[in-house]
Amino acid sequence: MRLLFLGDVVGRAGRQIVLEQLARLRRDWALDFVVVNGENAAGGFGITEAIYEEFLEAGADAVTLGNHAFDQREALVFIERAPRLIRPANFPQGTPGRGAALIEAQSGAQVLVVNMMGRVFMDPLDDPFASIDRELDAAPLGLVADATIVDFHAETTSEKQAFGHWCDGRASLVVGTHTHVPTADHRILPGGTAYMTDVGMCGCYDGVIGMDKEEPLRRFTRKIGSARFEPVAGPGTLSGLAVETDSAGRAVAVAPVRIGGSLSEALPSFW
């Protein structure tokens, strides 16, 4: 299968580049399945039902979230009628929505999508390592799922790397989100799981993690915040990770994807 994961969509710039590019990428690259992290899509904080529907119409098969999952209050309600919207599975029991879903691709293949959140410098949620075991055991790769994609929304590189190794051989892809800066460690782990510590963001990089730079600079230099963070109003870069799997769901090729904006373009060479 040909898989594409797109990093945290931040504000209008991120939404615009995804909506402009995704349909073309699905067609030109013959993509089988696309996951988009949309937790910062609505003004940089959370997601609305209208934006979720836009992503699906543009070509996303699933939308994952993170610590800003419910910043838009409407998400508490519409997530229950949005079967392809996946929030962290290790939220407390009773949290609206779902943390994993087995989704049928256009080809008929079954793809397990799991969202999990780290605990280091993050909210103290349930143990993500125990939680991912339950989800992967419920739909084993190669037996139930033809491919398994895990979005680990976490702060530290150490926790993300440990989580990738923990899932190695049981998932097609484990990708880190949340820090909005793409790392240079995309690779295939020994067990056949494609991995990248952070896939970066879809948004404008002429700021601070997608936000207008003036307010973060004030807070760092004066220790006084005078306004709320606002997404940068500039050209967006689409940042993602492309993965190709074999018939067993193991990764055989992986490459970063960066299109538009201010970052150097990167495209997979194996398609």
N, C-alpha and C positions, 0 to 999 in steps of 0.2 A: 504494500500500500504506500501511497504518497501522502504524507501528513505535513501540515503546516500549523505552527503555533505562533500567534501574534501576541507580543507583550502588552503590558498595561496601556490601555487607550486613555490618554489624558486630555480632557477637554475637547474643544471644537477642532483644534489642529489635528489631534489624534483621530477623531471621528472622520474628519474630512479625508485624510490620506488613506484610511482603511476603506471608506466607501468608494473612493476613487480607484483604488488598486485591486481590491479583493476579487471582484468578478473576473477581471482580466487574468489574474494569477491562477484562479481556479481553471480557467479555460486553457491558457497557454501551458501551464504545468501539469494539466490533467490531474488535479489534486483529488484525492479520495475523501479527505476529511480535514476540516479546519476548525481550530479552537481559538477563540479570542478572549483575552482577559479584559473585562469591561468595568472593573470596580472603580475606576476614576473617570469614567466617560462623561458623566453629567457635571460639567463645571469643575472637574477635578475631584469630585467627591461623590461616589456612588453611581447608580445607574437608574434610569427610568424605563418604564415599559416601552415607550416609543423608541428609545435608543436600542433597547434589546431587540425589538422587532426589526429595526433598521439593519442591525448586524446580521440577523438571519436572512433578510432579503438580499443583502449584499453577498452572501455566500458562506457565512459561518454556520457550522453544524452545532456548535455549543459555545456558551459564554461562561467563563469562570469569574470568580470574585475574589474577595480577600477581606482585610480588616475594615474597609469602607463599604462592605456589602449593603448595609442598611442605613447609610447616611441619608439617602432619599427615602423618606418615610413610606412612600407608596410601594417600595420594594417589599416591605413586610407583608403586603397583601398580594401583589401580582406575582411574586415568586412562586406561589402555590399553583398558579395556572400557567407557569412557564417551565415546562419539563426539561428544556435544554439550558436553563440557567442554573449553574452549579455553585453553591457557596461552600466555604470550608466545612469538611465533614466532621471536624473535631470541635465545632461549636457545641454548646451544651444541648443535651436532649430536650426536645420541645421547641428548638429554634425553627422558625418557618423555613420551608424549602428542603432541598436535598443536597447531600455532599458528594454524591456519585450518581451516575446514570449510565446505563447501557443503551447506546444510541445506534440506530441503524443508519449506515452510510448509504449514499445513493446507489452504490453497487450491491447493497444487501449485506455487506459485512457488518459485524457487530463490534462497536468500539466502546470500550469502557473509559469514561472521563471521570477523573477524581480530582477534587480540589481539597487541599489541606493547608493548614496555617502553622507556621513555626511558633515557638514559645520564647526564644531568647530575644530579649528587648521587645517583646510583643505582649499582647494580652495573654494571661495564663489560661489557655484553653486546655482541653483534654490532650493526652499524650498523642502526638501525631504519628509516632512509630507504631503504637498499638492500634491506632485507628486505621492506618493504611493497611496493616495486616488483615483486618476484618474485611476491608473493601476488596483487596486483591484475592483473598481466599474465596470470597463469594462469587467471583467471576474470573477464574484462572485464565491467564493468557494462553492461547493455543487450544483451550478446551471449550471455554464459553466465549471469551473475547478474542476477536481476530487481531485487535490492536488495543493497547492500553496507554492512555495519556494521563500523566499526573502533573498537575500544577501545584508546586509547593511555594506558597506565598510566605516568605520569611525574610528576616533582616540580615542574619549573619551568614557569611560564606561557609563557616565550619558546620553549622547545622544543616545547610543545604547540601554540602558535599556528603556528610554522614547519611543524610536521607537518601541521596542518590544511590550510594553503595548499599543501603538497606534494601532498596527496591530492585537492585540489579538482577536481571534475569527474570523478573516478574512483571516488568512493564516495558513497553516499546520506547517510551520517552518519559523522563522526569526533567522538568524544566522549572527553574526558579523565577519567581516574579517578586515585585514589591519595591526593589531599590531603584528601578527605572534607569539603570546604567548597564549596558550590555558588557558582559565579561568575555574573555578571550579563550575560554576553556571548553568549548564545545568538543565533544568526543563520544566514542562508544565505549562503555564500560566493559569489563571482561565477560560479563554474563549476557551481553547483547542489548543493553539498555542505552539509548542515546541520552546524553546529559549535557546541561549547560547551567552554570550557577545562577546567572540572571540573563534573561533574554532581552532586557532593556524595555523601552516604552515605545509606543506609537504616539508621537507628540512632537512638540517643538523643543529642540535641544538648546536653543539660545536662552537659557534660563537656569533654574535650579530644580532638578528633577521634574521638569515640565511646568514649573510655576514661574511667573514673572520674577526676575532676579532682585528687584528693589526691596521687597519686603523681607526675603531671607537675608539679604545683606544688612538691612537695618537690625534685624534680630541678632545676627552674629556679631556685629560691630558695636551695637549700643545696648544689647540685651533688653530691648524694649520693642515689642511689636505694636505697630500702629494701625494695621489693617489685616484683613484675612488674606490668605493666599489666593491668587487668581492664576489660572493657566495662561501661559504665554500665547499671545496672539501673533503667531508667526508661522512660517512654513513647517509642515510636519514631516517627520521621518517615520516610515513604516519599519519597525524592527521585529524580527521574528526568527524562527528556527525551522528549517526544512529537514524532514527525515524520510528515508525510504526503508521499508521493512521487507523481510522475506515472508515466506508462506507460514512460518511459525510465529510471526509477529515480532521477531527480533530485528533490531536496527542493523542495516548494512551500510548506510551512508547518512551523514549528517553535515549540515552547513548552515551558517548564519545567513539571514536575509536582511538587507537594509536598502531601502528605496526612498529617494527624495530627500528633501531637507538639507541639513548641514553636515551629516556624517558621510564618510566615504561609502560608496555603494558596495554592497556585497550580495552576490547571488550564487545559488547552488550551481555547480558545474556538472552534476551527474544527471540532470534532466534535459 
